[in-house]
Amino acid sequence: MLASATAATAATAATAAPAELTATTAAPGAPAVAAYTEGRRVRVIDAAGARRTVARLRAPIASRDGLTLSRDGRRLAVVAGAHLWTVPVADGGPAARLGGGSGYYELVRWAPDGRRLLFVGDRDLRLCDALTRCRPLRQDNADEFGATWSPDGTAVAYVRRRGTTEEPGDLVMIDLASDRSTVIERRTRTTLPYPPTWTRAGLAWTSATFRSLDDGGPQTLTARLRAPDGTVRTLATGLAGRDTSTIVAGEAADGAVATMTVRLTGRRQTLRAGVLTADGTAVPQGSTLRGQASVLGRLADGRIAYERASDDGRRARTTLYLADPATDRAPVPVAVARGAGGRVSAAVAYPNDAAAF
Protein backbone atom coordinates (compact mmCIF):
# COMPACT_ATOMS: atom_id res chain seq x y z
CA MET A 1 0.00 0.00 0.00
CA LEU A 2 2.77 2.42 0.97
CA ALA A 3 4.76 1.68 -2.20
CA SER A 4 1.64 2.27 -4.32
CA ALA A 5 0.94 5.59 -2.63
CA THR A 6 4.56 6.62 -3.06
CA ALA A 7 4.53 5.78 -6.75
CA ALA A 8 1.23 7.63 -7.22
CA THR A 9 2.54 10.77 -5.54
CA ALA A 10 5.70 10.68 -7.62
CA ALA A 11 3.73 10.07 -10.79
CA THR A 12 1.54 13.11 -10.15
CA ALA A 13 4.57 15.33 -9.55
CA ALA A 14 6.37 14.01 -12.61
CA THR A 15 3.37 14.32 -14.93
CA ALA A 16 2.86 17.96 -14.09
CA ALA A 17 6.50 18.83 -14.65
CA PRO A 18 8.47 19.73 -17.77
CA ALA A 19 10.26 16.67 -19.11
CA GLU A 20 13.84 17.62 -18.22
CA LEU A 21 14.26 14.15 -16.76
CA THR A 22 12.25 11.01 -17.42
CA ALA A 23 12.19 7.78 -15.43
CA THR A 24 12.56 4.48 -17.23
CA THR A 25 10.11 1.61 -16.95
CA ALA A 26 12.71 -0.61 -15.29
CA ALA A 27 11.49 -2.82 -12.47
CA PRO A 28 12.45 -2.04 -8.86
CA GLY A 29 15.98 -3.11 -8.02
CA ALA A 30 18.59 -3.31 -5.31
CA PRO A 31 19.74 -0.13 -3.54
CA ALA A 32 22.66 1.57 -5.28
CA VAL A 33 26.17 2.16 -4.00
CA ALA A 34 27.08 4.49 -6.87
CA ALA A 35 25.49 6.52 -9.64
CA TYR A 36 26.85 8.19 -12.75
CA THR A 37 25.81 9.73 -16.05
CA GLU A 38 26.47 7.97 -19.33
CA GLY A 39 25.59 10.48 -22.01
CA ARG A 40 21.93 11.31 -21.36
CA ARG A 41 21.39 8.19 -19.26
CA VAL A 42 21.51 8.14 -15.46
CA ARG A 43 22.93 4.80 -14.31
CA VAL A 44 23.30 3.14 -10.90
CA ILE A 45 25.52 0.33 -9.60
CA ASP A 46 24.44 -2.00 -6.78
CA ALA A 47 26.62 -3.80 -4.24
CA ALA A 48 26.95 -6.82 -6.54
CA GLY A 49 28.27 -4.63 -9.37
CA ALA A 50 25.12 -4.83 -11.51
CA ARG A 51 24.35 -1.68 -13.53
CA ARG A 52 21.06 -0.33 -14.79
CA THR A 53 19.53 2.86 -16.16
CA VAL A 54 17.05 4.58 -13.84
CA ALA A 55 16.37 7.83 -15.70
CA ARG A 56 17.18 9.79 -18.84
CA LEU A 57 18.22 13.43 -19.05
CA ARG A 58 16.80 15.97 -21.45
CA ALA A 59 18.75 18.80 -19.84
CA PRO A 60 22.31 18.68 -18.51
CA ILE A 61 23.29 18.47 -14.88
CA ALA A 62 24.97 21.82 -14.44
CA SER A 63 26.38 21.62 -10.92
CA ARG A 64 29.14 19.37 -9.63
CA ASP A 65 26.88 17.93 -6.90
CA GLY A 66 23.75 17.76 -9.06
CA LEU A 67 23.72 13.96 -8.84
CA THR A 68 23.41 12.70 -5.24
CA LEU A 69 22.51 9.29 -3.80
CA SER A 70 20.82 8.96 -0.43
CA ARG A 71 22.99 7.23 2.15
CA ASP A 72 20.88 4.03 1.97
CA GLY A 73 21.09 4.03 -1.82
CA ARG A 74 17.32 3.85 -2.22
CA ARG A 75 16.78 7.27 -3.79
CA LEU A 76 18.72 9.48 -6.16
CA ALA A 77 18.49 13.26 -6.40
CA VAL A 78 19.12 14.91 -9.76
CA VAL A 79 19.36 18.63 -10.49
CA ALA A 80 18.34 18.67 -14.16
CA GLY A 81 17.79 21.91 -15.99
CA ALA A 82 16.37 24.31 -13.40
CA HIS A 83 14.67 21.71 -11.21
CA LEU A 84 15.34 19.19 -8.45
CA TRP A 85 14.10 15.65 -9.07
CA THR A 86 14.15 12.49 -6.96
CA VAL A 87 14.27 9.02 -8.49
CA PRO A 88 13.08 5.96 -6.47
CA VAL A 89 16.01 3.69 -7.32
CA ALA A 90 14.99 0.75 -5.10
CA ASP A 91 11.19 0.95 -5.13
CA GLY A 92 10.90 1.83 -8.80
CA GLY A 93 8.47 4.26 -10.41
CA PRO A 94 8.72 7.65 -12.11
CA ALA A 95 10.79 10.58 -10.91
CA ALA A 96 9.24 13.32 -8.79
CA ARG A 97 9.94 17.01 -9.42
CA LEU A 98 10.21 18.91 -6.15
CA GLY A 99 10.59 22.47 -7.38
CA GLY A 100 12.64 24.95 -9.32
CA GLY A 101 16.23 25.84 -8.64
CA SER A 102 17.21 29.21 -7.20
CA GLY A 103 20.18 29.83 -9.44
CA TYR A 104 23.07 28.31 -11.34
CA TYR A 105 24.83 26.37 -8.57
CA GLU A 106 22.82 23.76 -6.66
CA LEU A 107 23.73 20.75 -4.58
CA VAL A 108 21.71 18.29 -2.51
CA ARG A 109 22.26 16.75 0.92
CA TRP A 110 20.04 13.87 2.00
CA ALA A 111 18.72 13.57 5.56
CA PRO A 112 19.73 10.41 7.48
CA ASP A 113 16.20 8.97 7.03
CA GLY A 114 16.31 9.39 3.24
CA ARG A 115 12.95 11.20 3.30
CA ARG A 116 14.11 14.81 3.33
CA LEU A 117 16.75 16.83 1.53
CA LEU A 118 18.56 20.13 1.77
CA PHE A 119 18.60 21.88 -1.61
CA VAL A 120 21.41 24.42 -1.68
CA GLY A 121 21.11 27.19 -4.26
CA ASP A 122 23.01 30.41 -4.75
CA ARG A 123 20.13 32.44 -3.31
CA ASP A 124 18.57 30.20 -0.68
CA LEU A 125 18.70 27.02 1.35
CA ARG A 126 15.57 24.87 1.00
CA LEU A 127 14.17 22.00 3.03
CA CYS A 128 12.50 19.40 0.82
CA ASP A 129 10.32 16.35 1.24
CA ALA A 130 11.67 13.60 -1.02
CA LEU A 131 8.33 13.16 -2.82
CA THR A 132 6.38 16.39 -2.71
CA ARG A 133 7.84 19.88 -2.42
CA CYS A 134 10.49 22.24 -1.02
CA ARG A 135 10.16 25.26 1.25
CA PRO A 136 12.66 28.06 1.95
CA LEU A 137 14.72 27.50 5.09
CA ARG A 138 17.24 30.36 4.86
CA GLN A 139 18.16 32.98 2.28
CA ASP A 140 21.69 33.80 3.37
CA ASN A 141 23.68 30.66 2.61
CA ALA A 142 27.07 30.73 0.91
CA ASP A 143 26.11 28.09 -1.64
CA GLU A 144 29.57 26.74 -2.47
CA PHE A 145 30.04 25.83 1.20
CA GLY A 146 27.18 23.32 1.21
CA ALA A 147 25.16 22.19 4.22
CA THR A 148 25.08 19.15 6.50
CA TRP A 149 22.52 17.20 8.58
CA SER A 150 22.86 16.15 12.19
CA PRO A 151 22.82 12.34 12.62
CA ASP A 152 19.32 12.43 14.14
CA GLY A 153 17.97 14.73 11.44
CA THR A 154 16.84 17.43 13.88
CA ALA A 155 19.34 20.13 12.89
CA VAL A 156 21.43 21.34 9.98
CA ALA A 157 24.60 23.41 9.73
CA TYR A 158 25.84 25.69 6.95
CA VAL A 159 28.09 28.68 6.26
CA ARG A 160 26.06 31.83 5.69
CA ARG A 161 26.86 34.85 3.58
CA ARG A 162 28.37 37.85 5.26
CA GLY A 163 25.70 40.52 5.46
CA THR A 164 24.60 41.72 2.04
CA THR A 165 27.84 40.65 0.34
CA GLU A 166 28.61 37.37 -1.42
CA GLU A 167 31.49 36.68 0.96
CA PRO A 168 31.09 33.65 3.24
CA GLY A 169 30.68 34.44 6.92
CA ASP A 170 29.76 32.51 10.05
CA LEU A 171 29.24 28.79 10.60
CA VAL A 172 25.61 28.43 11.76
CA MET A 173 23.46 25.61 13.18
CA ILE A 174 19.67 25.59 12.74
CA ASP A 175 17.36 23.67 15.10
CA LEU A 176 14.58 22.54 12.75
CA ALA A 177 11.96 22.20 15.50
CA SER A 178 12.32 25.77 16.77
CA ASP A 179 13.89 27.35 13.66
CA ARG A 180 16.44 28.91 15.99
CA SER A 181 19.95 29.67 14.66
CA THR A 182 23.13 29.35 16.73
CA VAL A 183 26.51 30.67 15.58
CA ILE A 184 29.14 27.93 16.03
CA GLU A 185 32.11 29.93 14.77
CA ARG A 186 32.23 33.52 13.63
CA ARG A 187 34.25 34.75 10.73
CA THR A 188 36.85 37.32 11.69
CA ARG A 189 39.12 39.50 9.57
CA THR A 190 41.59 36.64 9.34
CA THR A 191 39.61 33.43 10.01
CA LEU A 192 37.02 31.72 7.82
CA PRO A 193 35.18 28.47 8.63
CA TYR A 194 35.09 26.06 5.70
CA PRO A 195 32.19 23.66 4.92
CA PRO A 196 30.94 21.61 7.90
CA THR A 197 30.44 17.83 8.07
CA TRP A 198 28.21 16.45 10.83
CA THR A 199 29.22 13.03 12.16
CA ARG A 200 28.27 10.91 15.16
CA ALA A 201 31.25 12.37 17.01
CA GLY A 202 29.90 15.89 16.50
CA LEU A 203 29.96 18.75 14.02
CA ALA A 204 33.36 18.89 12.31
CA TRP A 205 34.76 21.61 10.08
CA THR A 206 38.01 23.16 8.94
CA SER A 207 38.88 26.81 9.52
CA ALA A 208 41.25 28.73 7.27
CA THR A 209 43.38 31.43 8.85
CA PHE A 210 44.77 34.22 6.67
CA ARG A 211 47.47 36.76 7.45
CA SER A 212 45.32 39.47 5.91
CA LEU A 213 42.22 39.89 3.77
CA ASP A 214 44.40 40.41 0.69
CA ASP A 215 46.18 37.04 0.95
CA GLY A 216 46.01 34.83 -2.10
CA GLY A 217 45.23 31.77 0.00
CA PRO A 218 44.94 30.49 3.58
CA GLN A 219 48.08 30.16 5.66
CA THR A 220 46.81 27.64 8.22
CA LEU A 221 44.06 25.01 8.15
CA THR A 222 42.65 23.94 11.52
CA ALA A 223 40.24 21.01 11.88
CA ARG A 224 37.74 21.45 14.73
CA LEU A 225 35.00 19.33 16.30
CA ARG A 226 31.96 20.49 18.28
CA ALA A 227 30.83 17.57 20.46
CA PRO A 228 27.13 16.93 21.21
CA ASP A 229 27.60 18.64 24.61
CA GLY A 230 28.66 21.85 22.87
CA THR A 231 32.36 21.74 23.67
CA VAL A 232 34.74 22.58 20.80
CA ARG A 233 38.23 21.14 20.44
CA THR A 234 40.99 21.33 17.85
CA LEU A 235 41.62 18.08 15.97
CA ALA A 236 44.56 18.98 13.74
CA THR A 237 46.43 22.02 12.43
CA GLY A 238 48.64 22.33 9.37
CA LEU A 239 50.06 24.81 6.88
CA ALA A 240 48.06 25.20 3.69
CA GLY A 241 49.93 24.69 0.44
CA ARG A 242 53.10 23.57 2.17
CA ASP A 243 53.86 19.90 2.57
CA THR A 244 50.64 18.41 3.99
CA SER A 245 47.21 19.81 4.87
CA THR A 246 44.58 17.81 6.78
CA ILE A 247 40.91 18.57 6.15
CA VAL A 248 37.88 17.01 7.85
CA ALA A 249 36.15 14.73 5.36
CA GLY A 250 33.31 12.96 7.16
CA GLU A 251 33.29 9.79 9.21
CA ALA A 252 34.80 6.32 9.13
CA ALA A 253 32.68 3.19 9.58
CA ASP A 254 33.61 2.90 13.27
CA GLY A 255 32.60 6.49 14.02
CA ALA A 256 36.09 8.01 13.93
CA VAL A 257 36.50 11.38 12.21
CA ALA A 258 37.71 10.81 8.65
CA THR A 259 40.22 13.10 7.00
CA MET A 260 41.43 14.11 3.57
CA THR A 261 45.19 14.65 3.57
CA VAL A 262 46.50 16.69 0.65
CA ARG A 263 50.23 16.84 -0.08
CA LEU A 264 51.63 19.32 -2.57
CA THR A 265 55.04 18.75 -4.13
CA GLY A 266 55.69 21.47 -6.65
CA ARG A 267 52.69 21.29 -8.97
CA ARG A 268 51.89 17.69 -8.12
CA GLN A 269 49.05 16.92 -5.72
CA THR A 270 48.50 13.63 -3.94
CA LEU A 271 45.45 12.74 -1.88
CA ARG A 272 45.03 10.15 0.84
CA ALA A 273 42.13 9.33 3.13
CA GLY A 274 42.67 8.66 6.81
CA VAL A 275 41.25 8.93 10.33
CA LEU A 276 42.08 11.08 13.33
CA THR A 277 43.27 9.51 16.56
CA ALA A 278 42.32 10.88 19.97
CA ASP A 279 45.48 13.02 20.09
CA GLY A 280 44.76 14.61 16.69
CA THR A 281 47.16 12.54 14.60
CA ALA A 282 45.98 11.79 11.06
CA VAL A 283 46.56 8.10 10.32
CA PRO A 284 46.55 7.32 6.56
CA GLN A 285 44.32 4.56 5.24
CA GLY A 286 44.46 2.90 1.86
CA SER A 287 46.70 4.01 -0.96
CA THR A 288 47.42 7.42 -2.44
CA LEU A 289 45.45 8.93 -5.31
CA ARG A 290 47.37 11.40 -7.49
CA GLY A 291 46.03 14.35 -9.40
CA GLN A 292 43.07 16.65 -8.84
CA ALA A 293 40.88 14.37 -6.72
CA SER A 294 38.41 14.59 -3.85
CA VAL A 295 37.23 12.27 -1.10
CA LEU A 296 33.43 11.98 -1.41
CA GLY A 297 32.94 10.00 1.80
CA ARG A 298 32.58 6.39 2.95
CA LEU A 299 30.07 3.70 2.08
CA ALA A 300 28.26 1.70 4.76
CA ASP A 301 30.74 -1.17 4.24
CA GLY A 302 33.68 1.13 5.01
CA ARG A 303 35.00 1.61 1.49
CA ILE A 304 36.20 5.09 0.59
CA ALA A 305 34.71 6.86 -2.44
CA TYR A 306 36.93 9.19 -4.46
CA GLU A 307 36.17 11.44 -7.42
CA ARG A 308 38.78 12.56 -9.93
CA ALA A 309 38.15 14.90 -12.83
CA SER A 310 40.49 15.13 -15.81
CA ASP A 311 40.52 17.15 -19.00
CA ASP A 312 43.39 16.90 -21.46
CA GLY A 313 41.91 19.54 -23.75
CA ARG A 314 40.33 16.99 -26.09
CA ARG A 315 38.04 15.17 -23.71
CA ALA A 316 36.81 15.58 -20.16
CA ARG A 317 35.82 12.80 -17.81
CA THR A 318 35.02 12.25 -14.15
CA THR A 319 35.94 8.92 -12.58
CA LEU A 320 34.52 7.38 -9.40
CA TYR A 321 36.95 5.22 -7.44
CA LEU A 322 36.32 2.91 -4.47
CA ALA A 323 39.07 1.79 -2.11
CA ASP A 324 39.21 -0.63 0.82
CA PRO A 325 40.98 1.20 3.67
CA ALA A 326 42.14 -2.13 5.15
CA THR A 327 44.48 -2.73 2.19
CA ASP A 328 47.16 -0.80 0.37
CA ARG A 329 45.72 -1.61 -3.01
CA ALA A 330 45.12 1.25 -5.40
CA PRO A 331 41.56 2.63 -5.55
CA VAL A 332 39.49 0.77 -8.15
CA PRO A 333 37.68 2.79 -10.85
CA VAL A 334 34.02 1.72 -10.89
CA ALA A 335 32.37 4.35 -13.11
CA VAL A 336 33.42 6.94 -15.68
CA ALA A 337 31.19 9.86 -16.66
CA ARG A 338 32.42 11.35 -19.92
CA GLY A 339 32.08 14.91 -21.13
CA ALA A 340 32.19 18.26 -19.36
CA GLY A 341 28.79 17.57 -17.78
CA GLY A 342 29.60 14.07 -16.58
CA ARG A 343 28.66 13.43 -12.93
CA VAL A 344 29.28 10.67 -10.39
CA SER A 345 27.95 9.99 -6.89
CA ALA A 346 28.30 7.43 -4.08
CA ALA A 347 25.93 6.38 -1.28
CA VAL A 348 28.01 7.81 1.55
CA ALA A 349 26.65 8.40 5.04
CA TYR A 350 28.45 11.71 5.58
CA PRO A 351 29.18 13.53 2.30
CA ASN A 352 32.39 15.49 2.26
CA ASP A 353 31.26 19.07 1.81
CA ALA A 354 34.90 20.10 2.06
CA ALA A 355 35.70 18.21 -1.16
CA ALA A 356 36.63 21.34 -3.10
CA PHE A 357 39.02 22.61 -0.47
N, C-alpha and C positions, 0 to 999 in steps of 0.2 A: 504493500500500500504506500509506504513512504517513498520507495523508489519511483512508483508511478506518479505520485504527486510532484516529486522533484523533477522528473522528466517533463511533466506538463507545464510546470512553472518556467523551466528553461526554454521550452518550446515556444511559449507565449512571448517571452522576452526576445528570443531570436527572430521570431516571425515579424515582429514589429520593427526590427532594426535593419538598417542598411546592410547589405551583404558584403561587408569588408572581410568577414571570416565565415566560413561555412563548415559545419560538422559533417563528418562522413557517416555512412550508415553501418560502420563496423560494430560488431557485437561488443558488449562489455568485456573488459579484459583485466589482467592483473595490474596492480598499482605500478607506477613507473618509478625508476630510479634516476632517469635522465630524460631530457627532451631536447630536440634540436630542429632547426629548419633545414629542409632539403628542397631548394627552389621555393615554390609556393606551398609545399606540403609541410605540415607540422607533424613531426614523428616523435614517438616515445619508445623507450627501452625499458623492459622490466628486469627483475633480478636475475632471471634465467638467460638474459641476453636477447630475447625475442623483440623484434621491432615491428611497429605498426603505425599507420597514419591515423591521426585522430581529428584533424581539421585541415582545411585548405585556406590559404591567404589570398585575398583579392586586393590587399593593400599591404605595403611593407611594414615591418616592425621597426620603428624609427629609433627607439631608445635601446641602450645596451642591456637594460634589465627588463625589457618588454616581453620576455618569455620567462615565466617563473612557476616552478612546481611547488605544490604544497608539501609540507614536510613528510606527510604520509604517502605522497605520490598518487593520491586519488583524484586530485583536481589540478588543472593547469590554467594559469592566468596568461592572457595574451593581450598586449596593447597593439591593436591593429588599426591603422588609420588614425582616427581621432578618438577611438573608443576602447574601453576595457571590456574584455570578454573572459568568461570562465568556461572551461571545457571539462565535463565529467569523464575523466580518463578511465576510471574503474567501473563506474555504474553504467556508462554509455549514455547516449542521447545527444541532442543538439546543444550547441553552445548558447550561453546566456549573455546578453549585452547588459552591462551594469550602468553605463552612463558615458558621457563624453569626457574627453581629456581636458585638462586646463591649460595646456600649452605643449611646447615641443618635447620637453624631457619628462618622461614618466617612468616610474618603477613601482613594483608591487611587493608587499611583504605580507605573507600569510600569517594568520593567527595560529597558535598552537592547535586549536581544535579543527582547523581546516574549513571553518564555516564563515570566517570574516577575513577581510583584507584591509591593508592600508594602501591607498592609491596616492602616490607622491607625484604631484605635478609642480610646475615652476611657478604656480600662483597659489596653490592651496594643498592641504593635506586632507584626504577624505577617508572616512570609515565606511566600508562596504560590506553588505551581506553577499555571500558568494553566489546567490541565485537571483536576487531581486534588484537592489539599487544601492547607490552611494549617497552619503550626506557629508557636507563640509564639517571638518573637525577643527582645523586651524587654517589661517590664511597668511601665516608669516614664516613658513618653513623654507629653509635653504635646500632646495630640491636635490642638489647633487650630493647632499650629505645623508640622504635616506631617512629611515625610521626603523624602529625595532620594537617588538612586542615583549612584554614580560612573560615568563614561563606559564603563569596562570591566566594570561589573557586579560587581566584587569587594568593594565596600564600600558602606555607606549612612551617611547623617548625619541627625541629628534633634536636637530640643531636648527634654531630659528634664525631668520634674517635679523640683521641689526637695524632696528628702527625702520625708516623708510627706504634704506639703501638695499642693494643686492648683496652686501657683504654678510657672510655668516656671523652669527653672534653666539648666544648662550646655548648650552646643552640643557634641555628642558624635559621633564617628565610630566605626563598627563594622567591623572586618575580618571578612568572612563566613567566610573559611577557618579562622581561628583563634578566632573569636568574641571577640576582644579589643577592648575599648573604649578610645578615646583622647579626652581632653577637648581640644577645639580652642579654646574660649573659655569661661571661667568667668563665671557671673553674680556680680556684686558687689552691694553695697547700692545702687548707683546706675546700674549698667550691665546691660542685658539683651540677649542675642543674639536676633534675630528669625529667622524660618524660613530655612533654608539652601537654596541652589540650586547643584547641582554641574554645572559646565560643563567643556569641554575645557581651559579656561585654569586651572581649579582649583575649589576649593570657595568659593563666594561667599555672603555673608550681610550683613545690615544689623544693626547694634547700636544700640539706643536708650539714650541716657544721660539720667538723671533728676537733678534737683537733690536730691530726697529721695524716700523711699518713699511719701510721702503726696501726691506730685504727681498732678495730674489727667491728665497726658500727658507724653510724652517731650519733652525740650528740644532734643536734638541727635540726628540720625540719621547714622551713619557706615557707609559701605559698605566691606567688607573682602574680600580675596581670599587664600586659602591655596593657593599654587602646589603642583604635584606634588612639589617637593623639600621641602615643609614650611614654607617661608618665608611670612610673612604681611605684607601691605602694605595700606595704606589707599587706597581708590579715590576716594572722594568723601565730603565732610562738609557737612551743611546743617542749618538750624534747622527743627524740626518745627512745622507749623502756621503758619509765617510765610513768606510769599512762596513759595519753592519747596523741595521736599524730593525727593531722589533716592534711589530704592530699587532694589537689585539685582533684576532680573526675568528672569534666564535668560541666553540666548546668542543672538547674531545668527548668520546663515547662514555668515559668514566666520570664526566663532570668537570674535569680540569679545564682551565682556561687555555684555549688554543691560540697559537701565535702564527704570524707570517713574518719570517725573517728574510730581509732583503739585503744582499751584499752587492756593493758596487765596486768593480775593479776597472778603472778607466771608464770606458763606455759599455762594458759588459755587465749585465745584471743577472744574478742568480737568485732563485727563490726556494725557500725550504719551509715546510710546515713544522710545527713543534708544539710543545706544551710548556707551561710555566710551573716550576716547582714552588713550594711554599716560600722559599727565600728569594723568589723573583728571577731565578735562573731559567733561561729558555733552553729546553732540551730538544734538539732536532729529532724529527721522526721521518722515516722514509728517505727517499733520495732527492737530489737537487733537480730543479727544473730551471733551465736556462732560457733567457730571452724575456720579452715583455709578457709576464704571466701574472695571474692572480689566484689566490686561494678562495674558492667559492664557499667552502664550509665542509662539513662531514656528514656522510650518510649515517643511517641508523646502525649499520653494521660496522661503523668505525672507519670506513675508507674515506680518504681525502679527495675532494673534487677540486680540480684545477681548471682554469680557462686560460688559453693562450691565443692571442690574435697575431696574425702575420700578414704582411702585405709587401710583396716584392716589386710592386709597381705594375705588374701584369695581372695579378690575381690576389684577391684577399680571401682569407679564410679564418675561421675561429674553431679551435679544437678543444674538446672536452676530454680531460684526462682523469682517471681514477687511480689511486695508489693505496696500497696496504701499508699503514704506518709500522706494522710489525716486521716488515722486510726492508731490505735495501734495494729492492728491484726498482727500476725506473717506472715512473707513472705510465699507465697503459692508455693509449688513445682509444676512446670508445665511440666518439661521434665527431664528425667534421661538418660544419655549416659553411658553405662556400658563398662568396660574394660579400660585398660591403655591408649588406643587411643581414648576413647570417648570424643566428643567435643560438646559444646553448644554455641549458639549465640543468641543475641537479636537485634532487629531493633532500635538501640539507635541513637539519633542525634549526640551526642558527646561522642564517645567511651572513656572509661577511660584508657588511656595509662599508668596511674600510678597504675594499678591494682595489679601489683606484688610487690609494695613497701608499 
